[in-house]
């Protein structure tokens, strides 16, 4: 299952700010994953239709040399594709005792919000990344992390951006569904609706190579592991979250002009429960 994915109606505020936050062509580098500008994007591929919007919060003429913005993404907006059965509780079986039931379908729709700031002089900054998705066993799940980013210019055409995130996993408290009814009524281990099963750490790196002013490629790789709590990649039957620990993505883009590009994307991970995905994407900066 994919670690993709948080939040809601920031879209309306973005739409209101597009004209006021428009950036000059010279200020935009759409191949730089840490650059900040106002933009809209849409894509479609093997995992359905996606939407992306970015809003620049800082003034483009700020003398501090600091750019700040927020990105919102909605993946698989129409919840397309084959669904995984979702855990709905424990029932008594005459031969096997209490067994799990999977009656609902897991939604494949997910949301992501990232707030970040970058110093345009030295290329350092930090961001907060939040993903909201549906987990087949734990229900609603949010992954919230924060950490620093650095810019490493190898050559004029080749740049690297390492990022280190630390944060927490937040899930629905479904202890009342896991325990037998008589135990669920008397136990005090259930919380008031949410649970924090794991603290996690993610190392990520972006690498971009520009062939010329119109063609460039961007590669990213990330690895996530638990610091404390449930194992990030351990099987659910072993008490883990059963998430992909490694994710890799590659984009090849045609930059039509400073404000528009078309990208072909491919993503893979090391999970046995997900297929590789691909999509084509259009982005417009304002």
Buried (B, 14 or more C-beta within 10 A) or exposed (E): BBBBBBBEEBBEEBEEBBEEBBBEEEBBBBBBBBBBBBBBBBBBBEBBBBBBBBBBBBEBEEEEEBBBBBBBBBBBBEBBEEBBEBBBBBEEEEEEEBEEBBEBBBBBBBBBBBBBBBBBEEBEBBBBBBBBBBBBBBBBBBBBBBBEBBBEEEEEEEBBBBBBBEBBBBBBBBBBBBBEBEEBEEEEEBEEEEBBBBBBBBBBBBBBBBEEEEBBBBBBBBBBEBEEBBBBBBEBEEEBBBBBBBBBBBBBBEBEEBBBBBBBBBBBBEBEEBEEBBBEBBBBBB
